[in-house]
Amino acid sequence: MTITYRDLLNKLKKLNEDQLNSDITILNNDEYYKATLVFTDKEIDILDEGHPVIASFDTSVPIRGLFVDKN
């Protein structure tokens, strides 16, 4: 199942304060990973420049085509 960021926003609006203060977590193959929100800094492969990406990786290591929102 896939959802849009608008769908995600609508689901987030239903969370309580404790849930909203939780770290973003990704479940992959029965393993849980903390995640962050990054954006493409240029058009890459199938993503337009500025496309948001929820990712789980070490953000201190630059990944070509992605940047971390510092705000």
C-alpha positions as CSV (number, residue, x, y, z in Angstrom):
1,M,0.0,0.0,0.0
2,T,1.3,3.5,-0.8
3,I,0.1,6.8,0.4
4,T,0.7,10.4,-0.6
5,Y,2.2,13.0,1.8
6,R,-1.3,14.5,2.0
7,D,-2.7,11.1,3.2
8,L,0.2,11.0,5.7
9,L,-0.6,14.5,7.0
10,N,-4.3,13.5,7.5
11,K,-3.2,10.5,9.5
12,L,-0.7,12.5,11.5
13,K,-3.5,15.0,12.5
14,K,-5.2,12.1,14.3
15,L,-2.3,11.3,16.5
16,N,-2.2,12.4,20.2
17,E,0.6,14.6,21.6
18,D,2.7,11.6,22.8
19,Q,2.6,10.0,19.4
20,L,3.5,13.3,17.7
21,N,6.5,13.6,20.0
22,S,7.8,10.1,19.0
23,D,10.7,9.6,16.7
24,I,9.8,8.7,13.1
25,T,10.2,4.9,12.9
26,I,10.3,2.6,9.8
27,L,9.5,-1.1,10.0
28,N,11.4,-3.2,7.4
29,N,11.5,-7.0,7.5
30,D,10.6,-7.2,11.2
31,E,13.3,-4.7,12.1
32,Y,12.6,-1.1,13.4
33,Y,14.7,1.8,12.3
34,K,14.7,5.5,13.3
35,A,14.1,7.7,10.3
36,T,14.4,11.3,9.1
37,L,12.9,13.5,6.4
38,V,15.2,14.5,3.6
39,F,14.7,16.2,0.3
40,T,16.2,15.8,-3.1
41,D,18.6,18.7,-3.9
42,K,18.3,18.1,-7.7
43,E,16.3,16.0,-10.1
44,I,17.5,12.4,-9.7
45,D,16.3,9.3,-11.5
46,I,12.5,9.1,-10.7
47,L,12.3,12.0,-8.2
48,D,11.9,15.7,-8.9
49,E,14.1,18.3,-7.2
50,G,12.7,19.0,-3.7
51,H,10.8,15.7,-3.4
52,P,10.5,14.7,0.3
53,V,11.9,11.3,1.2
54,I,11.5,9.5,4.6
55,A,14.8,7.7,5.0
56,S,16.7,5.7,7.5
57,F,20.4,6.3,7.2
58,D,23.3,8.1,8.9
59,T,22.5,11.7,7.9
60,S,26.1,12.8,8.8
61,V,27.3,11.0,5.6
62,P,26.3,12.9,2.5
63,I,24.2,10.9,-0.1
64,R,24.4,12.1,-3.6
65,G,21.2,13.9,-4.6
66,L,19.7,14.1,-1.1
67,F,20.0,16.7,1.6
68,V,18.7,16.9,5.2
69,D,16.3,19.7,6.1
70,K,18.1,21.6,8.8
71,N,15.1,23.6,9.9
